[in-house]
Amino acid sequence: MITSSHPAKRNGPCAAQLWIFSSIGKKTIVAATGILLVLFVIGHLLGNFTIYLGPDAINAYAEKLHSLGPVLWAIRLGLLGILVLHIYFTMLLWKENRAARPARYLASDPVGTTIFARTMRLSGLIVLAFVIFHLAHFTARVVDPSFASMRTKLDGREVHDVYRMVVAGFSSGPVVLVYVVGLFLLTFHLSHGIGSLFQTLGITNRRIRHTYELAGRLLAWALYAGYVSIPLSIFLLGLGKGPHQ
């Protein structure tokens, strides 16, 4: 009688764990984290575009972010957690599918027949390495320690000169190459990943599948064009290197 008096308390956490590690649970987590990451990539690009409005615009944008203090770090850690969950549960799904169809994995996958799909895991891991480099470059500023001492005046206050830091960072050919290649691999990953979110969520209508896969690829390559325009504009066109900038 004592061991069976509170079955709900014992079974609750177990039921949640069973759902999370079920096939539908893993797919839901992959889709939800994927959507959040895509939204971040879009929002991050919009923020980066302020560099085209001049030093004050991007420095003011960066200062507003930094003024969030602990909230900004909570957001960063939250994004890191979302990325880790996305990678972890994606790998679990891949292992599950591989175990279920070991001999006909690629041939029987209805969506995973493109080069984008076949390289999702490899491109994802390389993108993770690129993200770590990017954080070390412009956030931790350990790639070039001189970035930390770049200061400027904004509305009578001394702030970090993000504009000069970005211009200096993208004045190096090897660094620009790392970003162009890294962003290309991110786009390569997103080209399949955005469209496959609908597949993961169970939206598999053949009449619309081609449409959302095409829309996903167009969005991915539009993001690539936007992101690489910044380092290329600085390195090739001299953005930020004029006499009055």
Sine and cosine of phi, psi and omega as CSV:
sin_phi,cos_phi,sin_psi,cos_psi,sin_omega,cos_omega
0.00,0.00,-0.64,0.77,-0.05,-1.00
-0.94,0.35,-0.62,0.78,-0.06,-1.00
-0.96,0.30,-0.30,0.95,-0.05,-1.00
-0.91,-0.41,0.23,0.97,-0.09,-1.00
-0.98,0.20,-0.38,0.93,-0.02,-1.00
-0.75,-0.67,0.90,0.44,-0.05,-1.00
-0.91,0.41,-0.51,0.86,-0.06,-1.00
-0.91,0.41,-0.62,0.79,-0.03,-1.00
-0.93,0.38,-0.56,0.83,0.00,-1.00
-0.97,0.22,-0.61,0.79,-0.13,-0.99
-1.00,0.10,-0.36,0.93,-0.07,-1.00
-0.83,0.56,-0.87,0.49,-0.01,-1.00
-0.87,0.50,-0.59,0.81,0.01,-1.00
-0.90,0.43,-0.65,0.76,0.01,-1.00
-0.90,0.44,-0.65,0.76,0.02,-1.00
-0.90,0.44,-0.68,0.74,0.02,-1.00
-0.90,0.44,-0.65,0.76,0.02,-1.00
-0.88,0.47,-0.64,0.77,-0.01,-1.00
-0.93,0.37,-0.72,0.69,-0.04,-1.00
-0.85,0.53,-0.65,0.76,-0.07,-1.00
-0.99,-0.12,0.16,0.99,0.16,-0.99
-0.98,0.20,0.22,-0.98,-0.01,-1.00
-0.87,0.49,-0.72,0.70,-0.02,-1.00
-0.93,0.36,-0.56,0.83,0.03,-1.00
-0.91,0.41,-0.72,0.69,0.01,-1.00
-0.89,0.45,-0.67,0.74,0.01,-1.00
-0.90,0.43,-0.64,0.77,0.01,-1.00
-0.90,0.44,-0.67,0.74,0.01,-1.00
-0.91,0.41,-0.68,0.74,0.03,-1.00
-0.88,0.48,-0.69,0.72,-0.02,-1.00
-0.92,0.39,-0.72,0.69,-0.04,-1.00
-0.90,0.44,-0.72,0.69,0.02,-1.00
-0.92,0.39,-0.58,0.81,0.04,-1.00
-0.89,0.45,-0.67,0.74,0.02,-1.00
-0.89,0.45,-0.69,0.72,0.01,-1.00
-0.89,0.46,-0.65,0.76,0.00,-1.00
-0.93,0.38,-0.63,0.78,0.04,-1.00
-0.90,0.43,-0.68,0.74,0.03,-1.00
-0.88,0.47,-0.62,0.78,0.04,-1.00
-0.91,0.42,-0.68,0.73,0.00,-1.00
-0.86,0.50,-0.65,0.76,0.03,-1.00
-0.92,0.40,-0.75,0.66,-0.01,-1.00
-0.89,0.45,-0.62,0.78,0.02,-1.00
-0.90,0.44,-0.63,0.77,0.03,-1.00
-0.91,0.42,-0.68,0.73,0.02,-1.00
-0.87,0.50,-0.64,0.77,0.05,-1.00
-0.92,0.40,-0.65,0.76,0.02,-1.00
-0.90,0.43,-0.50,0.87,-0.02,-1.00
-0.90,0.44,-0.27,0.96,0.03,-1.00
-0.90,0.44,-0.25,0.97,0.03,-1.00
-0.90,0.45,-0.46,0.89,0.01,-1.00
-0.96,0.28,-0.21,0.98,0.02,-1.00
-1.00,-0.04,-0.02,1.00,0.06,-1.00
0.94,-0.33,0.15,-0.99,-0.07,-1.00
-0.85,0.53,-0.71,0.71,-0.06,-1.00
-0.89,0.46,-0.59,0.80,-0.05,-1.00
-0.91,0.41,-0.78,0.63,-0.05,-1.00
-0.96,0.29,-0.54,0.84,0.05,-1.00
-0.93,0.38,-0.61,0.79,0.05,-1.00
-0.92,0.38,-0.64,0.77,0.04,-1.00
-0.88,0.47,-0.73,0.69,0.00,-1.00
-0.90,0.43,-0.64,0.77,-0.01,-1.00
-0.92,0.40,-0.58,0.82,0.05,-1.00
-0.90,0.43,-0.65,0.76,0.05,-1.00
-0.90,0.44,-0.72,0.69,-0.04,-1.00
-0.91,0.41,-0.46,0.89,0.01,-1.00
-0.93,0.38,-0.24,0.97,0.04,-1.00
-0.94,0.33,-0.34,0.94,0.07,-1.00
0.86,0.51,-0.84,-0.54,-0.03,-1.00
-0.87,0.50,-0.48,0.87,0.01,-1.00
-0.90,0.44,-0.64,0.77,0.02,-1.00
-0.89,0.46,-0.67,0.74,0.02,-1.00
-0.93,0.37,-0.55,0.83,0.07,-1.00
-0.90,0.44,-0.64,0.77,0.03,-1.00
-0.91,0.42,-0.69,0.72,0.00,-1.00
-0.88,0.47,-0.72,0.70,0.01,-1.00
-0.92,0.40,-0.59,0.81,0.05,-1.00
-0.89,0.45,-0.67,0.74,0.04,-1.00
-0.90,0.43,-0.64,0.77,0.04,-1.00
-0.89,0.46,-0.67,0.74,0.03,-1.00
-0.89,0.45,-0.65,0.76,0.04,-1.00
-0.89,0.46,-0.68,0.74,0.01,-1.00
-0.89,0.45,-0.69,0.72,0.01,-1.00
-0.89,0.45,-0.70,0.72,0.03,-1.00
-0.88,0.47,-0.66,0.75,-0.01,-1.00
-0.88,0.48,-0.73,0.68,-0.01,-1.00
-0.92,0.40,-0.71,0.71,-0.06,-1.00
-0.88,0.47,-0.76,0.64,-0.06,-1.00
-0.96,0.26,-0.44,0.90,0.12,-0.99
-0.91,0.42,-0.68,0.73,0.03,-1.00
-0.91,0.41,-0.61,0.80,0.05,-1.00
-0.89,0.45,-0.68,0.74,0.03,-1.00
-0.90,0.43,-0.65,0.76,0.00,-1.00
-0.89,0.46,-0.69,0.72,0.02,-1.00
-0.90,0.44,-0.63,0.78,0.02,-1.00
-0.89,0.45,-0.72,0.69,0.00,-1.00
-0.92,0.40,-0.61,0.80,0.00,-1.00
-0.91,0.41,-0.66,0.75,0.00,-1.00
-0.93,0.37,-0.56,0.83,-0.03,-1.00
-0.97,0.24,-0.53,0.85,-0.05,-1.00
-0.71,-0.71,0.91,0.42,-0.11,-0.99
-0.90,0.44,-0.55,0.84,-0.11,-0.99
-1.00,-0.07,-0.37,0.93,-0.11,-0.99
-0.80,-0.60,0.53,0.85,-0.14,-0.99
-0.84,0.54,-0.83,0.55,-0.04,-1.00
-0.95,0.31,-0.62,0.78,-0.07,-1.00
-0.93,0.37,-0.50,0.87,-0.10,-1.00
-0.99,-0.16,-0.06,1.00,0.00,-1.00
-0.98,0.19,0.88,-0.48,-0.09,-1.00
-0.93,0.37,-0.44,0.90,-0.01,-1.00
-0.96,-0.29,-0.59,0.81,-0.14,-0.99
-0.98,0.19,0.80,0.60,0.01,-1.00
-0.92,-0.39,-0.05,1.00,0.02,-1.00
-1.00,-0.05,0.24,-0.97,0.04,-1.00
-0.90,0.43,-0.51,0.86,0.04,-1.00
-0.88,0.48,-0.72,0.69,-0.05,-1.00
-0.92,0.38,-0.64,0.77,-0.09,-1.00
-0.94,0.35,-0.33,0.94,-0.04,-1.00
-0.93,-0.37,0.25,0.97,-0.07,-1.00
-0.85,0.53,-0.72,0.70,-0.07,-1.00
-0.93,0.37,-0.70,0.71,0.00,-1.00
-0.91,0.42,-0.73,0.68,-0.02,-1.00
-0.90,0.44,-0.57,0.82,0.02,-1.00
-0.89,0.45,-0.67,0.74,0.00,-1.00
-0.94,0.35,-0.61,0.79,0.03,-1.00
-0.93,0.37,-0.63,0.78,0.06,-1.00
-0.88,0.48,-0.63,0.78,0.04,-1.00
-0.87,0.50,-0.68,0.73,0.04,-1.00
-0.89,0.45,-0.62,0.79,0.02,-1.00
-0.91,0.41,-0.66,0.75,0.02,-1.00
-0.88,0.48,-0.66,0.75,0.03,-1.00
-0.88,0.47,-0.67,0.74,0.05,-1.00
-0.89,0.46,-0.68,0.73,-0.02,-1.00
-0.87,0.48,-0.68,0.73,0.03,-1.00
-0.91,0.42,-0.64,0.77,0.03,-1.00
-0.92,0.39,-0.52,0.86,-0.07,-1.00
-0.96,0.26,-0.84,0.54,-0.14,-0.99
-0.96,-0.30,-0.31,0.95,0.00,-1.00
-0.99,-0.12,-0.84,0.55,0.04,-1.00
-0.98,0.20,-0.41,0.91,0.04,-1.00
0.85,0.53,0.69,0.73,0.02,-1.00
-0.99,-0.15,-0.30,0.95,0.04,-1.00
-0.92,0.39,-0.66,0.75,0.08,-1.00
-0.72,-0.70,0.99,-0.13,-0.06,-1.00
-0.86,0.51,-0.35,0.94,-0.02,-1.00
-0.92,0.40,-0.32,0.95,0.02,-1.00
-0.87,0.50,-0.56,0.83,-0.08,-1.00
-0.91,0.42,-0.44,0.90,-0.06,-1.00
-1.00,-0.06,0.05,1.00,-0.01,-1.00
-0.98,0.18,0.92,-0.40,-0.05,-1.00
-0.80,-0.60,0.40,-0.92,0.04,-1.00
-0.45,-0.90,0.14,-0.99,0.01,-1.00
-0.99,-0.16,0.69,-0.73,0.05,-1.00
-0.62,-0.78,0.91,-0.40,-0.03,-1.00
0.81,0.59,0.65,0.76,0.04,-1.00
0.99,0.15,0.02,1.00,0.00,-1.00
-0.91,-0.41,0.52,-0.85,0.07,-1.00
-1.00,0.06,0.81,-0.58,-0.01,-1.00
-0.73,-0.68,0.19,-0.98,0.06,-1.00
-0.94,0.35,0.72,-0.69,-0.04,-1.00
-1.00,0.06,0.99,0.12,-0.02,-1.00
-0.90,0.43,-0.61,0.79,-0.01,-1.00
-0.85,0.52,-0.77,0.63,-0.02,-1.00
-0.91,0.41,-0.58,0.82,0.02,-1.00
-0.90,0.44,-0.70,0.71,-0.01,-1.00
-0.91,0.40,-0.68,0.74,0.03,-1.00
-0.88,0.48,-0.70,0.71,0.03,-1.00
-0.90,0.43,-0.65,0.76,-0.02,-1.00
-0.90,0.44,-0.61,0.79,-0.04,-1.00
-0.99,-0.12,0.28,0.96,0.12,-0.99
-1.00,-0.01,-0.05,1.00,0.02,-1.00
-0.99,-0.17,0.82,-0.57,0.00,-1.00
-0.84,0.54,-0.76,0.65,0.00,-1.00
-0.87,0.50,-0.61,0.79,0.02,-1.00
-0.92,0.39,-0.69,0.72,0.04,-1.00
-0.86,0.50,-0.66,0.75,0.02,-1.00
-0.88,0.47,-0.67,0.74,0.04,-1.00
-0.86,0.51,-0.68,0.73,-0.02,-1.00
-0.94,0.34,-0.67,0.74,-0.01,-1.00
-0.89,0.46,-0.70,0.71,0.01,-1.00
-0.94,0.33,-0.70,0.71,0.00,-1.00
-0.88,0.48,-0.68,0.73,0.03,-1.00
-0.93,0.36,-0.54,0.84,0.08,-1.00
-0.89,0.46,-0.69,0.72,0.01,-1.00
-0.92,0.39,-0.58,0.81,0.10,-0.99
-0.88,0.48,-0.69,0.72,0.02,-1.00
-0.91,0.42,-0.65,0.76,0.05,-1.00
-0.84,0.55,-0.68,0.74,0.02,-1.00
-0.93,0.38,-0.73,0.69,-0.04,-1.00
-0.93,0.37,-0.48,0.88,-0.04,-1.00
-0.84,0.55,-0.60,0.80,0.09,-1.00
-1.00,-0.08,-0.60,0.80,-0.13,-0.99
-0.89,0.45,-0.66,0.75,-0.04,-1.00
-0.89,0.45,-0.73,0.68,0.01,-1.00
-0.91,0.40,-0.58,0.81,-0.05,-1.00
-0.95,0.30,-0.26,0.97,0.08,-1.00
-0.86,0.51,-0.62,0.78,0.02,-1.00
-0.92,0.39,-0.63,0.78,0.05,-1.00
-0.89,0.46,-0.68,0.73,-0.01,-1.00
-0.90,0.44,-0.58,0.81,0.00,-1.00
-0.99,0.17,-0.02,1.00,0.05,-1.00
1.00,-0.03,0.16,0.99,0.04,-1.00
-1.00,0.02,1.00,-0.02,-0.16,-0.99
-0.85,-0.52,0.34,0.94,0.02,-1.00
-0.86,0.52,0.85,-0.52,-0.07,-1.00
-0.89,0.45,-0.43,0.90,-0.03,-1.00
-0.95,0.32,-0.47,0.88,-0.04,-1.00
-0.93,-0.37,-0.15,0.99,-0.06,-1.00
-0.87,0.50,-0.70,0.72,0.01,-1.00
-0.88,0.47,-0.60,0.80,-0.03,-1.00
-0.91,0.41,-0.74,0.67,-0.05,-1.00
-0.97,0.26,-0.43,0.90,0.09,-1.00
-0.93,0.36,-0.66,0.75,0.04,-1.00
-0.91,0.42,-0.68,0.74,0.02,-1.00
-0.88,0.47,-0.63,0.78,0.03,-1.00
-0.89,0.45,-0.66,0.75,0.01,-1.00
-0.93,0.36,-0.64,0.77,0.02,-1.00
-0.90,0.45,-0.68,0.74,0.03,-1.00
-0.90,0.44,-0.69,0.73,-0.02,-1.00
-0.87,0.50,-0.72,0.69,-0.04,-1.00
-0.96,0.27,-0.46,0.89,0.11,-0.99
-0.92,0.40,-0.65,0.76,0.07,-1.00
-0.90,0.44,-0.65,0.76,0.02,-1.00
-0.87,0.48,-0.72,0.69,0.00,-1.00
-0.87,0.50,-0.65,0.76,0.00,-1.00
-0.92,0.40,-0.71,0.70,-0.04,-1.00
-0.92,0.39,-0.74,0.67,-0.08,-1.00
-0.96,0.29,-0.28,0.96,0.01,-1.00
-0.88,0.47,-0.49,0.87,-0.05,-1.00
-0.95,0.31,-0.84,0.55,0.02,-1.00
-0.89,0.46,-0.59,0.81,-0.01,-1.00
-0.94,0.33,-0.59,0.80,0.04,-1.00
-0.90,0.43,-0.58,0.81,0.01,-1.00
-0.97,0.26,-0.75,0.66,-0.11,-0.99
-0.97,0.26,-0.64,0.77,-0.08,-1.00
-0.99,-0.12,-0.55,0.83,-0.10,-1.00
-0.96,-0.29,-0.10,1.00,0.08,-1.00
0.98,0.21,0.41,0.91,0.05,-1.00
-0.84,0.54,0.77,-0.64,0.03,-1.00
0.99,0.14,0.04,1.00,-0.06,-1.00
-0.94,-0.35,0.18,0.98,0.02,-1.00
-0.95,0.31,0.21,-0.98,-0.06,-1.00
-0.91,0.42,-0.39,0.92,-0.06,-1.00
-0.95,-0.31,0.24,0.97,-0.05,-1.00
-0.89,-0.46,0.00,0.00,0.00,0.00
